[in-house]
Amino acid sequence: MMRKGLAAGAILATLAACVPNAASNRPAAVTAPLPAPRPPAQPPTVLAATPHAPAALNREIGRLGAGFDGRAGIAVLDIDAGWSASFNGDQPMPQQSVSKLWVAVAALDALDRGAMRLNDPVTVTRADLTLFHQPIRANVGAGGYATTIGALLNQAMTRSDNTANDMLLWKVGGPEAVRGLLMDRGVRGVRFGPGERLLQSRIAGLEWRQDYAIGNGFLQARAALPAATRSRALDAYLDDPMDGATPLGIVDGLAKLQRGRLLSPASTRLLINTMTESRTGPQRLKAGLGAGWTAAHKTGTGQELGSLATGYNDVAIITSPNGHSYAVAVMIASTRQSIPVRQKLMADVVRAVVAQDAVRVAANMGDDRAVMR
């Protein structure tokens, strides 16, 4: 998926060593043997330099991150040029529903291998229901709800449906299958949790029971816990999130997706197009897009305790009108700031990228004019 770079590589020349001619101790009448031929000089080794992010964007990312009241991580990766800029980019942050992206990758990988088809039938029963946001629940009657793998994938990625996602997760082999795929594809810095039921229960300080999926069962059980129990459980999660990922790890994974290193070309197009149709978080990253830009994105939203919000995220591949793409991740691990303030941080990061892209385009136009002259 790599395309053109911004910085020239550093060139190091490796020369073969010359062997000195030592004086001979043989008698004059004895002909000295010819010296062994020297090996041919090795060609210069070209070392690719790591591209540097534009200084102005680096400063703006740092300013936005440092100015936010809460623990946040930001990463931007130019998918075409290869440079990245970040703030707390190597700090693990809760993914929450961002992790649905990796389930979708695992499902489409199974499709690429012929282990699954989009039109494979699936029946969702009441025993499959999870918790929190699961619009599919309205369709699940006493006899279940007949759907397909493709419909579950679309529901999970465009509406962030927890039950649809968990159904897909177990169809592909569970959390270990997703973790193995991430490792196999070289997606580093990204953990995958135990699935929605166990993850959300542990964050709240509960042990999952299936009756929590009915009505407001989970919310009622959580509300009955002592505040200290919930606080300890949430603090433990934030200190070491089971589904944690670094912003830099996320944008690397998104770049690998765009470059075709995770899935077949057809599955890559399907997933990116589906992410472009996502209905969640229109005021997060997408709010910062310029005219003609597109965003293929996945949001995540964690639990709250009092005024403390956790796991408020959006990650995306954003593409300019001229086709230049960037991977962006803004992950808010914890904050007491209002939703509009959190959304503004996300939109401002994208605005900074859009502004930098305008500088890039102007510079390229200048280069073209110079060549034409």
N, C-alpha and C positions, 0 to 999 in steps of 0.2 A: 504494500500500500504506500510505500515511500515514493515521493516524487522529488522535485527539485529542492536543493539546500540553499541556505542564505549565506553561509560562510565558506570560504575556500579552505581546503584541507591543508595542514602543515606538511611540508615535504622534508623527509629525512633521507639523505643519501647514504647507503651502506657500501663501502668500498672494500674490495678484497685486499688483505694485507700483503705487502711486498716482502719476499724472503730475501734477506741480504746475502750477497755472495761472499762466503768466508774464504780466507786465503788457504790454498792447498798446502798440506805438509808432505805430499807425495814427492818422490824424486822427479827431476825434470823430464826423465825419459818416459815416465808413465803418464799416459793421457788421462786426464780427469774425466769422469763420466759427465754426460750432459745433465744439467739440472732438470729436475722434473718440471713439466710444463705447469705454469700457474693456472688455477681454475679461472674461468672467465669472470669478469667483474659482475656482481649481481646488480640487477636494475634497481633504481631508487625505490624505496618503500614509501608509498603514499599513505599517510595516516589521516583519516578523516577527523577533522576537528568537530567537537560538539558545538552545534550552532548556538549562538547566544540570543536570548530574547531581546527585543528592542528595549532600550533603557527606559524610555518614557512609559512603556506598558509595565515594566518591572516596578517602577516607582508607584504607578497608580494602583497596581494590585496590592503592593505593600501598604499604601495609604488606606485603601478600602478595608483591608483586613485588620490593620492596627486600630482603625477608627471605629470598628464595630464592637459594641458592648456585649461580649459573649465569647465562647470558644468556637472559632470558625476556621475552616480551611478552604483555600482557593487554589485551583490549578487551571492553567490554560496551556494547551499544546497545539502548535501549528502543525496540522497533519501533513501538509504539503512540504513545509520547510524543515520540520523536525525540532524546532526549539520549544522550550517550555518556560513558563513563569509561574511562580507559586508563592503562597503565603501559608505557612504551616502545612506545606504540601506533603510532608512525610509523616504527619501525625494521623494515626488511625481515628476515624470518625464513624459513628453509627451510620449504617447505610439505610436501615429500614426498607422501604419498598424499592429503593434503587436496586436492591438485590434481585428483584424480579427480572432485571435485564439478564442476569447470568442463568436463570432458569430458562428463559426464552432461548438463549444461546444453546443450552444443553438440549432443549427440545428440537431445535432446528438441526443440531448436529446429529441427533438420532434420525431425523428425516433424511439428512445427507447420506447416512450410512444404510438407509433402507430399513431401519428398525421401527420406523413409525411413519404414518402418513397424516397429512393435514385433515383428511376426511375420515380418519378412523373414528368410529362411534365411541362415545363416552357417556355414561349415566352418572349424574351427580345426585347423591342421596343426602338425606338429612344427617347421616353419620359422617359426611364429608365436609360439612360446614365448619367454618373456622370462627373468626371474630372480627370486630371492627368493620372496615369497609368491605362489603361483599354483596354488591348489587344482584349477583346471580341468585341469592337466597330467595328473592321474590318468585323465582320460577320453579323452585324445588318443592313439589307437593309430596303427598304420601307415597306416590309411586316413583318419585325421583324426577329428574329432568334430563331428557335426552339431548345431547349436544355432540360436538366434535373436538378433536385436538386443535384444529385451526381456530375454532370459535373461542376455546379456552385461552389460547395464546393471545388473540385479539383483545379479549376481555381483561386479561391480566395486564397487558401493556398499555392499552388505551384508557382503561378505567381503574387500573390498579386494584383489581378484585382479588382479595386474599384467598378466597376459596378456589377460584379459577387457577391461581398461581400454585396453590398447594396440590391441586389435582395434577397439574403438569409436573410438579416436582417429583411426585411419587411415580408417575408414569415413566420418568427418565431414570429412575433408580435411587431417588432420595438425595439427601445432602452430600453423601460421599461421592456420588456420581458427578455432581456439579463441582465439588472441590477437585476431583481428579481431572476434570476437563480444564479447569482454570490452570492447574499445574501443567498439564500437557501442552496447553496453548501459550504458556509463558506469561500469563497474567499475574504479575507479582503485586504484593501489597494489598490483596483483596481476600478477605475471609468470607466464608459462607456459613450462615447460622443453621440452626436445627429445624427450620420451618416455622411458619407463623404461630401455630398453637404454642409450641414450647418456648419460642423466643419471647413472645409477648407476655406469656405467663410468668416467666422468670424475671423479666424486667419489672413486673408488678409485684413480685414476691409471692406468687401463687404456684401451685402445681396444677397442670391442665386437667380439666374434666370435660367430657364431651357435652354435658348439659349446659356448660358455659356458652355454647354456640347458639342456644335457643333464647330468643328474645334478648333481654338485657342481662342475661345470666352472668357474663364475665364482668360487666360494669358493676353489678350489685356485689359480686364477690370481692372485687377490688376495693370498692367503697367501704366494705366491712373490715378491711385490714387496718391495724393500727398505723398511724402516720409514720412512726419510726420504722416499721417493717418495710413499708413502701420506700421510704427514703434510703434505707440501707441497700435495698435491692437495686434501686435506680442508680445510686452512687457506684455500686459495684459494676453495673453495666457500663456506665460512662467511663470508668477507669480502665475497663478492658472489654470493649464491646464484642460479643460473640459474632456479630455480623460486621465487624469493623473493616474499614478500607481507607487507605490514604487517598487524598485527592489526586496525587500524582499517579497512583496505581489505577484509579478510575479512568483518568484521561488516557493513560497508556492502553487500557483495555478498549476504550472507545476508538482510539486510533487504530488498534489492531482490527477491530470490527470493520471500520471504514476501508482499511487497506486490504481486506479480504483474507486476513490471517486467522480468523476464527471459524468462518463458515464458507460454503460454496458461494459463487457469485449470485446464484438465484436466491439462496437463503439470506445472504447479506442484504440484497435489495429488499426482500420481503420484510426483514426485521427493521431496517432503517425507515422504510415507508410506513410501517406500523407505528413506530415511535414518532414519526412526523404527525400522525393522526391522533396522538394522545390528547385527551380532553382535560387532563389534570394540570394544575398549576399554571394557568395562563398568565398570571401576574408575577411569575418567578423569572426564570431566565428569558423566556419569550418576550417579556415586556421590554427588554432592552434592545431588541432586534431593529435594524434599520429596514428601510423599504427594500423589498425584493429578497431579503434574507429568509432562510428557513431554519427550523430547529427540529431535530429528531431527539427527543428527550425522555427522561424518566425521573419522576419525582419520588420523594420519600418523606414521610411524616411520622415522627415517633410519639410516644406518650408524654403527657404533661403531668406535673405534680405541683399543685398550687399555681404560681405564676411562672414556674420553670418549664420551658418547652425544650424538647430534645429531638435530635435526628431530623431537623428540618432541612431538606436537601433538594437540589435539582442538578442533573447532569445531562449533557447534551453534545451532539455533533451539530454545530451551526455552520451554515454554508452561505457564502456571499453570492450576490447576483452573478459574479463572474466565475463561480465554481470553486473558490478557495475555501477550504474547510478547517475548522478548529474544533478541538475537543475541550469542553469547559465543565468544570465541576465546582460547585459552591456547596459546601457541607457545613451546616451549623450544628455542632454537637450539643451545645446547650446555651440557652440565653433566656433572659427575662424581657427581651424586647418584643414589641408588638409585631403582629404578622405583617403590617405594611412596612415596618422598618426592616424586617428580614427580607421581604420581597424586594425592597429597594436595593439592598446590598447585591442581590443576585442580578437584578436588571442593570445596576451600575457596572458590574463586572463585564457583562456583555456589551454595554455601551463603550467601555474602554477598548474591547477587542475590535468592535466595529470601527471606532476612530482610528485604531492602529492599522486596520486593513486599508482605510482610505489613504493613510500615509504610504503604505506599501504600493498601492495602485498608482499614486501620483509619482512615486519614485520610479516605478517601472515605465511609466509613460515618458518620464524624462530620459531614461535610458534609451527607449525606442526612438525618441526624437534625435538623440545624439547619434545613433546609428544611422538614421535616415540622412542626416547632414553629411 
